[in-house]
Amino acid sequence: MTTTPSTTVGLLARIEARPEHVREVRELLTGALALAEEEAGTTVWFALNLGPTTFGIFDAFGSDDDRRAHLEGKIAAALMAQAPRLLTQAPDIRPVDVLAAKLPTA
């Protein structure tokens, strides 16, 4: 399967919660789904639990402009505003290129 125009670039973020704030980080990420749904340029968005205190986010976009808009949007702002209190370090956010994707059809 090849990429479609709607899934050409993405972001992969790793988030390490302070042990006493795991519940709050989980709630912040699950609550962010509503914000992701508002972003027309965000093709897919996943909040992940990778371990007891480790979380992740993977999202994909149709263009670099869509990715940039997401990075400047409400989810990133909420995460960065809470990061010093909730996280052990700044989130590790890496841009990625989507090589192939299987997406649901409408």
Secondary structure, DSSP 8 states (H G I E B T S, - for coil): ----TT-SEEEEEEEEB-GGGHHHHHHHHHHHHHHHHH-TTEEEEEEEE-SSSEEEEEEEESSHHHHHHHHTSHHHHHHHHHHHHHBSS--EEEEEE---------
